[in-house]
Amino acid sequence: MTTEKIIFNGNRYQIIVVSDESTGYIEISAVCKDSGRCSRITNLNCVLSELIEPIMGAKFVRKVEDSDICVENKEKHAKLVRYIRLQFEEPIYGRLAYLEDALDEDRENGEWEEVNDEV
């Protein structure tokens, strides 16, 4: 099985990273713990600029559709998934707390329609 689902628990949000090595697909979602509302956030500016671009660089081939990303090179896909995991697991960076602040702002500026029953 090549699909992997990684869950990170922040203070206000649960971050879910779904990746499929065989297709190169990566999706990052956030679920508000209070309301259960969720949104795919892979294309959120802070995620793109601080999680995806630094590790992949401007030269990699990718396809971004709506709120997911496709990394066609399997090695780069695996490297990106490891990097995302490290950023959310390593408390010294405070990446998850920073992301939660950006998610609060995103929720204020848009609508998170979908409700996730898993939280």
C-alpha positions in Angstrom: 0.0 0.0 0.0 1.5 3.3 -1.0 -1.1 5.7 0.5 -0.2 7.2 3.9 -2.2 9.3 6.3 -0.3 11.2 8.9 -2.2 13.2 11.7 -0.8 16.0 13.7 -2.7 17.4 16.7 -2.3 21.1 17.4 -4.0 23.1 20.0 -6.9 24.3 17.8 -6.6 22.2 14.7 -5.8 18.7 13.6 -3.6 18.6 10.5 -4.0 15.6 8.2 -1.4 14.8 5.5 -2.4 12.3 2.9 0.1 11.1 0.4 0.2 8.5 -2.3 3.7 7.5 -3.4 2.5 5.7 -6.6 0.7 8.8 -8.0 2.8 11.5 -6.3 -0.4 13.0 -4.7 -0.1 15.0 -1.5 -3.0 16.7 0.3 -2.8 18.6 3.6 -6.1 19.3 5.4 -6.9 21.1 8.6 -9.8 20.3 10.9 -11.0 22.9 13.5 -11.3 21.0 16.8 -14.1 23.2 18.1 -16.4 23.3 15.1 -15.3 20.2 13.2 -15.1 22.3 10.0 -12.3 21.3 7.7 -10.5 22.6 4.6 -7.8 21.3 2.4 -4.9 23.7 2.9 -2.2 22.4 0.6 -2.5 25.6 -1.5 -2.5 28.0 1.5 0.2 30.6 0.9 2.2 29.8 4.1 2.1 26.0 3.3 3.3 26.5 -0.2 6.0 29.1 0.6 7.2 27.6 3.8 6.7 23.8 3.5 6.6 22.9 -0.2 8.8 25.4 -2.0 11.8 25.3 0.3 12.3 21.5 0.0 11.2 21.2 -3.7 12.7 24.3 -5.2 11.4 26.1 -8.2 12.7 23.6 -10.7 10.7 20.5 -9.8 7.8 19.4 -11.9 4.5 19.6 -10.1 0.9 19.9 -10.8 -1.3 21.9 -8.4 -5.1 21.5 -8.7 -7.4 23.1 -6.2 -5.9 22.0 -2.9 -3.6 19.2 -3.7 -0.2 18.8 -5.3 1.3 16.1 -7.5 5.1 15.5 -7.3 5.9 13.3 -10.2 9.4 12.2 -9.0 9.1 9.5 -6.4 12.3 10.5 -4.6 11.2 14.1 -4.4 7.7 13.0 -3.2 9.2 11.0 -0.4 11.6 13.8 0.5 8.7 16.3 0.7 6.6 14.0 2.9 9.5 13.5 5.3 10.1 17.3 5.4 6.5 18.0 6.2 6.5 15.4 8.9 9.7 16.8 10.4 8.3 20.4 10.4 5.2 19.3 12.4 6.8 16.8 14.7 9.8 18.9 15.7 8.6 21.2 18.5 11.7 23.5 18.3 10.4 25.1 15.1 7.0 25.9 16.4 5.7 25.3 12.9 2.3 23.9 14.0 1.5 26.9 16.2 2.4 29.3 13.4 0.2 27.3 11.0 -2.7 27.5 13.4 -2.5 31.3 13.5 -2.6 31.3 9.7 -5.5 28.9 9.7 -7.4 31.2 12.1 -6.9 34.0 9.6 -7.9 31.8 6.6 -11.1 30.8 8.4 -12.0 34.4 9.1 -11.5 35.3 5.4 -13.3 32.4 3.9 -15.7 29.6 4.5 -14.9 26.2 5.7 -18.1 24.4 4.7 -17.2 20.7 5.2 -17.6 19.1 8.6 -15.3 16.3 9.6 -16.9 13.8 12.0 -13.6 12.2 12.9 -12.5 14.9 15.4 
